[in-house]
Amino acid sequence: MSRRLFWLLSAFYFFFFAIIGVYVIYMPKVLELTGYSSFQIGVVFAMSPLMRFIAPFFFLRRFSLSAKVYLAALGLSLVAGVLFYLTIHDFWLFLLPNIMLGIAFALILPYAETIALQTIGKERYGRARLWGSIGFILVALLLARLMGDTSNALHFLFFTILATALVGIWLVRYEQKSQQSHQNGGFSLLSHWKLWVSIFLMQVSFGPFYNFFTIYESEHGLDYTTISYLWTFGVICEIVMLYFQAPLMRRNLLTLIKFSTFVTIFRWLLVQFFPTNLPILYLAQSLHAFSFALYYSAAIAYLFEIYANKKLAQQFFGGISFGLGGFVGSILAGLFYGEYLFLYAAAVAALAYLFIAKAD
């Protein structure tokens, strides 16, 4: 059963992060070609992270992330996939499927992450999760060749949502058999508030990278092919870390989070001071293995250890980091865009380190 579950989780991560690849890389361009203004595109793509932040608060008292809620979220994602076709030409109506997808993401991934950590363990987690990175990069490379017809992006989006739902349904049987599946317990953000503030700030520091790295480097004279190689190299380093991180995950997880946060400061400083030096830029991108892959794995595993309500801990990780942190990071990156953009990113990462250094 363990081997079957491992490959089931790997397939889930592959298709789920393929959704992210289509949604983040290509849907903004589809909307631009459809006639959306830059402001409208910004509003549309603010909906999902906002929902990921808001949704966990409803699970503090009123709801729990049960199998029924998870299956309902899978169904909600499918409805959203259909509505993307039907509403794309109306800005206000198009907000609806984006809101629905954000709510679904806030429930689907934490449920799967909890099962992964409960069953295959933190040591094997990385080798399953790396298939998500592979799915992300493969869909990016494949769809790039098919964007002559922008409707292909919608087709890919729906197919990856459908595949995620079909694979995701099978995960329920493993959650129901888990001895820890009903360990809900209490939950408090304040009991580890320094950790949560650091998680939020860490993701805010990624705002300049996710939203403006391509623009920043192109303005410094790098061509788009070179920039695409830098992006790809970063993802490859991420995959390598996820594959080989098992020995590290046996160490003190909080120490790994602190180390990865500190490395991120150094990474942003390299981009700031050497924006045209390719060897140093590749070095900076290689640090994605620590500042994203190792940080992500160590953070969710640490939250799994310190909280009894393990699903809600994963929900809030997604909500506070990729939700609120992603939303605020995008806005602030736009405000601070300029000559010292990645110096600002390094300063935010330094704040994240100051908080996590005092966490326990």
BAKE-14031 format. One record per residue (C-alpha): residue number from 1; residue in one letter; x, y negated, z negated. Coordinates in Angstrom, 3 decimals, padded with zeros to 6 digits. Example, Ala and Ser with C-alpha at 12.3 -4.5 7.8 and 13.67 -1.06 7.14 Angstrom:
<rs>
R   nr  rest        xx        yy        zz
R    1     a   012.300   004.500  -007.800
R    2     s   013.670   001.060  -007.140
</rs>
This chain:
<rs>
R   nr  rest        xx        yy        zz
R    1     m   000.000   000.000   000.000
R    2     s   002.862  -002.387  -000.830
R    3     r   004.315  -002.161   002.693
R    4     r   000.878  -002.639   004.304
R    5     l   000.147  -005.616   002.070
R    6     f   003.538  -007.174   002.840
R    7     w   002.837  -007.161   006.581
R    8     l  -000.733  -008.333   006.020
R    9     l   000.556  -011.337   004.080
R   10     s   003.197  -011.929   006.757
R   11     a   000.477  -011.994   009.433
R   12     f  -001.605  -014.358   007.311
R   13     y   001.298  -016.794   006.915
R   14     f   002.130  -016.523   010.635
R   15     f  -001.342  -017.570   011.771
R   16     f  -002.024  -020.063   008.964
R   17     f   001.119  -022.078   009.636
R   18     a   000.535  -021.772   013.367
R   19     i  -002.673  -023.732   012.659
R   20     i  -000.538  -026.391   010.971
R   21     g   001.779  -026.456   013.976
R   22     v  -001.046  -027.149   016.422
R   23     y  -002.762  -029.605   014.099
R   24     v   000.279  -031.684   013.145
R   25     i   002.334  -031.614   016.352
R   26     y  -000.247  -031.721   019.140
R   27     m  -003.630  -032.919   017.895
R   28     p  -002.480  -036.551   017.427
R   29     k  -001.443  -036.628   021.100
R   30     v  -004.769  -035.064   022.126
R   31     l  -006.627  -037.802   020.263
R   32     e  -004.469  -040.508   021.827
R   33     l  -005.242  -039.184   025.321
R   34     t  -008.925  -038.963   024.383
R   35     g  -008.932  -042.700   023.690
R   36     y  -008.459  -042.952   019.926
R   37     s  -006.597  -045.980   018.604
R   38     s  -003.531  -045.530   016.376
R   39     f  -005.624  -046.668   013.394
R   40     q  -008.326  -044.109   014.149
R   41     i  -005.727  -041.356   014.501
R   42     g  -004.266  -042.365   011.139
R   43     v  -007.680  -042.204   009.484
R   44     v  -008.456  -038.805   011.013
R   45     f  -005.224  -037.266   009.775
R   46     a  -005.618  -038.787   006.318
R   47     m  -008.757  -036.694   005.744
R   48     s  -007.111  -033.295   005.324
R   49     p  -004.498  -034.291   002.707
R   50     l  -007.113  -036.299   000.816
R   51     m  -009.397  -033.281   000.641
R   52     r  -006.507  -031.076  -000.462
R   53     f  -005.924  -033.491  -003.336
R   54     i  -009.565  -033.937  -004.374
R   55     a  -010.766  -030.324  -004.085
R   56     p  -008.813  -028.807  -007.028
R   57     f  -010.455  -031.182  -009.520
R   58     f  -013.813  -029.502  -008.889
R   59     f  -012.250  -026.248  -010.085
R   60     l  -011.175  -027.563  -013.476
R   61     r  -014.618  -026.891  -014.990
R   62     r  -017.364  -026.269  -012.455
R   63     f  -015.934  -023.605  -010.150
R   64     s  -013.287  -020.893  -009.947
R   65     l  -011.452  -019.693  -006.853
R   66     s  -013.226  -016.353  -006.617
R   67     a  -013.282  -013.981  -003.666
R   68     k  -016.685  -015.385  -002.638
R   69     v  -015.382  -018.964  -002.660
R   70     y  -012.322  -017.905  -000.674
R   71     l  -014.440  -016.115   001.945
R   72     a  -016.701  -019.161   002.146
R   73     a  -013.601  -021.283   002.794
R   74     l  -012.586  -018.979   005.644
R   75     g  -016.078  -019.390   007.086
R   76     l  -015.852  -023.166   006.647
R   77     s  -012.602  -023.220   008.618
R   78     l  -014.291  -021.356   011.485
R   79     v  -017.178  -023.833   011.546
R   80     a  -014.614  -026.656   011.604
R   81     g  -012.858  -024.958   014.530
R   82     v  -016.095  -024.981   016.535
R   83     l  -016.896  -028.572   015.570
R   84     f  -013.522  -029.746   016.873
R   85     y  -014.844  -028.980   020.366
R   86     l  -018.245  -030.590   019.805
R   87     t  -017.280  -033.816   018.023
R   88     i  -013.897  -034.842   019.445
R   89     h  -015.342  -037.635   021.591
R   90     d  -017.015  -039.364   018.638
R   91     f  -014.657  -040.798   016.001
R   92     w  -017.133  -040.745   013.098
R   93     l  -018.418  -037.255   013.834
R   94     f  -014.861  -036.003   014.325
R   95     l  -014.046  -036.891   010.732
R   96     l  -016.363  -034.079   009.608
R   97     p  -014.372  -031.056   010.895
R   98     n  -011.166  -032.630   009.599
R   99     i  -012.710  -033.003   006.149
R  100     m  -013.982  -029.426   006.316
R  101     l  -010.561  -028.102   007.372
R  102     g  -008.904  -029.983   004.523
R  103     i  -011.281  -028.420   001.995
R  104     a  -010.706  -024.973   003.506
R  105     f  -006.904  -025.400   003.366
R  106     a  -007.178  -026.407  -000.295
R  107     l  -008.756  -023.020  -001.090
R  108     i  -007.367  -020.530   001.416
R  109     l  -003.619  -020.958   000.914
R  110     p  -003.619  -020.998  -002.940
R  111     y  -005.679  -017.793  -002.959
R  112     a  -003.198  -016.044  -000.652
R  113     e  -000.160  -017.431  -002.508
R  114     t  -001.498  -016.064  -005.804
R  115     i  -002.017  -012.603  -004.319
R  116     a   001.498  -012.683  -002.832
R  117     l   003.136  -013.577  -006.144
R  118     q   000.996  -011.074  -008.077
R  119     t   001.640  -008.149  -005.749
R  120     i   004.876  -008.386  -003.765
R  121     g   006.603  -010.638  -006.324
R  122     k   008.746  -013.769  -006.114
R  123     e   011.775  -011.834  -004.821
R  124     r   009.978  -010.511  -001.704
R  125     y   007.791  -013.596  -001.265
R  126     g   010.276  -015.424   000.959
R  127     r   010.478  -012.594   003.490
R  128     a   006.698  -012.711   003.951
R  129     r   006.495  -016.507   003.928
R  130     l   009.185  -016.909   006.610
R  131     w   006.663  -015.591   009.156
R  132     g   004.766  -018.823   008.594
R  133     s   007.805  -020.774   009.769
R  134     i   008.110  -018.461   012.773
R  135     g   004.429  -019.007   013.618
R  136     f   004.890  -022.776   013.322
R  137     i   007.886  -022.929   015.651
R  138     l   006.530  -020.415   018.194
R  139     v   003.248  -022.242   018.659
R  140     a   005.182  -025.511   018.969
R  141     l   007.366  -024.100   021.741
R  142     l   004.563  -022.268   023.560
R  143     l   001.967  -025.016   023.500
R  144     a   004.510  -027.562   024.721
R  145     r   004.413  -025.790   028.092
R  146     l   000.605  -025.890   028.252
R  147     m  -000.142  -029.478   027.295
R  148     g  -000.827  -030.423   030.901
R  149     d  -004.389  -029.542   029.919
R  150     t  -005.001  -030.985   026.453
R  151     s  -007.982  -028.686   025.894
R  152     n  -005.417  -025.921   025.408
R  153     a  -004.566  -027.482   022.056
R  154     l  -008.190  -027.032   020.960
R  155     h  -008.147  -023.449   022.212
R  156     f  -004.948  -022.706   020.269
R  157     l  -006.368  -024.389   017.179
R  158     f  -009.524  -022.274   017.247
R  159     f  -007.659  -019.042   018.010
R  160     t  -005.213  -019.509   015.117
R  161     i  -008.103  -020.366   012.754
R  162     l  -009.984  -017.266   013.892
R  163     a  -006.902  -015.037   013.515
R  164     t  -006.231  -016.442   010.042
R  165     a  -009.824  -015.744   009.013
R  166     l  -009.754  -012.175   010.341
R  167     v  -006.487  -011.366   008.595
R  168     g  -007.492  -013.316   005.501
R  169     i  -010.639  -011.255   004.962
R  170     w  -008.500  -008.180   004.306
R  171     l  -006.628  -009.906   001.486
R  172     v  -009.748  -009.868  -000.715
R  173     r  -009.495  -006.148  -001.396
R  174     y  -006.050  -006.629  -002.910
R  175     e  -007.137  -009.520  -005.119
R  176     q  -010.002  -007.505  -006.539
R  177     k  -007.656  -004.670  -007.508
R  178     s  -005.130  -006.970  -009.178
R  179     q  -005.078  -006.778  -012.960
R  180     q  -004.361  -010.488  -013.145
R  181     s  -007.110  -011.609  -010.800
R  182     h  -009.411  -012.683  -013.628
R  183     q  -006.814  -014.377  -015.815
R  184     n  -008.224  -017.856  -015.394
R  185     g  -007.412  -019.365  -018.797
R  186     g  -007.104  -023.054  -019.550
R  187     f  -005.350  -025.564  -017.356
R  188     s  -003.764  -028.908  -018.139
R  189     l  -001.790  -031.216  -015.890
R  190     l  -000.654  -033.256  -018.896
R  191     s   001.113  -030.315  -020.537
R  192     h   003.731  -030.456  -017.752
R  193     w   003.181  -033.995  -016.493
R  194     k   006.854  -034.685  -015.724
R  195     l   006.925  -031.672  -013.434
R  196     w   003.783  -032.809  -011.601
R  197     v   005.071  -036.378  -011.182
R  198     s   008.296  -034.991  -009.731
R  199     i   006.388  -032.712  -007.333
R  200     f   004.365  -035.711  -006.138
R  201     l   007.426  -037.945  -005.672
R  202     m   009.367  -035.211  -003.918
R  203     q   006.685  -034.999  -001.226
R  204     v   006.438  -038.799  -000.982
R  205     s   010.160  -038.830  -000.149
R  206     f   009.419  -036.604   002.853
R  207     g   007.067  -039.225   004.363
R  208     p   009.825  -040.970   006.364
R  209     f   011.111  -037.612   007.638
R  210     y   007.814  -036.065   008.728
R  211     n   006.375  -039.244   010.217
R  212     f   009.341  -041.225   011.513
R  213     f   012.448  -039.041   011.929
R  214     t   011.898  -038.704   015.685
R  215     i   011.233  -042.439   016.109
R  216     y   014.129  -043.386   013.804
R  217     e   016.671  -041.273   015.663
R  218     s   015.412  -042.263   019.121
R  219     e   015.837  -045.917   018.182
R  220     h   019.445  -045.116   017.274
R  221     g   020.013  -043.752   020.785
R  222     l   019.437  -040.005   020.459
R  223     d   017.476  -038.428   023.299
R  224     y   014.346  -036.397   022.612
R  225     t   015.974  -033.108   023.581
R  226     t   018.690  -033.582   020.961
R  227     i   016.092  -034.584   018.369
R  228     s   014.043  -031.481   019.164
R  229     y   017.183  -029.360   018.592
R  230     l   017.624  -031.013   015.196
R  231     w   014.012  -030.197   014.249
R  232     t   014.412  -026.610   015.444
R  233     f   017.692  -026.154   013.574
R  234     g   016.040  -027.311   010.356
R  235     v   013.278  -024.719   010.721
R  236     i   015.838  -021.995   011.510
R  237     c   017.732  -022.847   008.305
R  238     e   014.411  -022.711   006.455
R  239     i   013.767  -019.195   007.821
R  240     v   017.268  -018.025   006.872
R  241     m   016.823  -019.265   003.309
R  242     l   013.417  -017.615   002.964
R  243     y   014.915  -014.311   004.127
R  244     f   017.955  -014.346   001.840
R  245     q   016.627  -016.234  -001.206
R  246     a   015.657  -013.154  -003.279
R  247     p   018.834  -013.156  -005.455
R  248     l   018.346  -016.867  -006.175
R  249     m   014.722  -016.333  -007.175
R  250     r   015.875  -014.093  -010.031
R  251     r   017.601  -017.086  -011.608
R  252     n   016.070  -019.892  -013.668
R  253     l   013.347  -021.302  -011.419
R  254     l   013.305  -024.745  -013.029
R  255     t   017.037  -025.043  -012.390
R  256     l   016.445  -024.195  -008.721
R  257     i   013.798  -026.937  -008.493
R  258     k   016.190  -029.450  -010.054
R  259     f   019.018  -028.441  -007.722
R  260     s   016.821  -028.611  -004.604
R  261     t   015.550  -032.048  -005.614
R  262     f   019.101  -033.318  -006.100
R  263     v   020.156  -031.917  -002.705
R  264     t   017.266  -033.838  -001.119
R  265     i   018.724  -037.149  -002.334
R  266     f   021.988  -036.282  -000.584
R  267     r   020.117  -035.212   002.554
R  268     w   018.302  -038.530   002.984
R  269     l   021.516  -040.489   002.336
R  270     l   023.244  -038.589   005.152
R  271     v   020.451  -039.506   007.584
R  272     q   020.541  -043.133   006.404
R  273     f   024.288  -043.713   006.760
R  274     f   025.070  -041.401   009.720
R  275     p   022.063  -041.675   012.067
R  276     t   024.137  -041.059   015.217
R  277     n   026.716  -038.574   013.929
R  278     l   025.471  -035.218   015.247
R  279     p   027.620  -032.915   013.057
R  280     i   026.455  -034.764   009.934
R  281     l   022.846  -034.802   011.148
R  282     y   022.992  -031.044   011.631
R  283     l   024.428  -030.774   008.117
R  284     a   021.527  -032.869   006.843
R  285     q   019.041  -030.634   008.663
R  286     s   020.702  -027.514   007.248
R  287     l   019.746  -028.823   003.803
R  288     h   016.102  -028.227   004.756
R  289     a   016.847  -024.708   003.531
R  290     f   017.113  -026.129   000.006
R  291     s   014.957  -029.258  -000.010
R  292     f   011.982  -027.459   001.518
R  293     a   012.306  -023.645   001.613
R  294     l   013.963  -022.980  -001.744
R  295     y   012.139  -025.858  -003.445
R  296     y   008.744  -024.641  -002.230
R  297     s   009.353  -021.015  -003.246
R  298     a   010.793  -021.924  -006.650
R  299     a   008.014  -024.430  -007.382
R  300     i   005.086  -022.111  -006.686
R  301     a   006.802  -019.234  -008.519
R  302     y   007.514  -021.469  -011.532
R  303     l   003.892  -022.662  -011.663
R  304     f   002.795  -019.031  -011.405
R  305     e   004.889  -018.272  -014.495
R  306     i   003.911  -021.180  -016.745
R  307     y   000.145  -021.342  -016.073
R  308     a  -002.423  -018.692  -017.019
R  309     n  -004.836  -020.029  -014.395
R  310     k  -002.563  -019.124  -011.526
R  311     k  -004.907  -019.915  -008.637
R  312     l  -005.685  -023.381  -009.932
R  313     a  -001.963  -024.041  -010.406
R  314     q  -001.432  -023.223  -006.717
R  315     q  -004.415  -025.400  -005.752
R  316     f  -002.996  -028.376  -007.614
R  317     f   000.462  -027.792  -006.165
R  318     g  -000.969  -028.138  -002.668
R  319     g  -003.222  -031.018  -003.716
R  320     i  -000.613  -033.109  -005.517
R  321     s   002.289  -032.400  -003.151
R  322     f   001.005  -032.004   000.397
R  323     g  -002.280  -033.721  -000.432
R  324     l  -001.661  -036.876  -002.457
R  325     g   002.095  -036.885  -001.880
R  326     g   001.670  -036.459   001.852
R  327     f  -000.989  -039.186   002.014
R  328     v   000.956  -041.745  -000.051
R  329     g   004.228  -040.786   001.622
R  330     s   002.814  -041.465   005.073
R  331     i   001.448  -044.869   004.100
R  332     l   004.608  -046.000   002.307
R  333     a   006.837  -044.739   005.113
R  334     g   004.918  -046.955   007.510
R  335     l   005.281  -049.936   005.175
R  336     f   009.006  -049.392   004.580
R  337     y   009.896  -048.444   008.143
R  338     g   013.039  -050.231   009.232
R  339     e   016.803  -050.221   008.827
R  340     y   016.745  -048.827   005.279
R  341     l   013.953  -046.249   005.684
R  342     f   015.927  -043.227   004.493
R  343     l   017.575  -045.212   001.711
R  344     y   014.025  -045.707   000.422
R  345     a   013.432  -041.953   000.836
R  346     a   016.587  -041.206  -001.174
R  347     a   015.471  -043.602  -003.910
R  348     v   012.094  -041.835  -004.197
R  349     a   013.835  -038.441  -004.305
R  350     a   016.101  -039.818  -007.047
R  351     l   013.010  -040.755  -009.059
R  352     a   011.705  -037.235  -008.530
R  353     y   014.995  -035.887  -009.887
R  354     l   014.876  -038.131  -012.965
R  355     f   011.449  -036.735  -013.888
R  356     i   012.278  -033.076  -013.193
R  357     a   015.580  -033.390  -015.093
R  358     k   013.567  -034.089  -018.246
R  359     a   010.903  -031.440  -017.597
R  360     d   010.707  -028.192  -019.546
</rs>
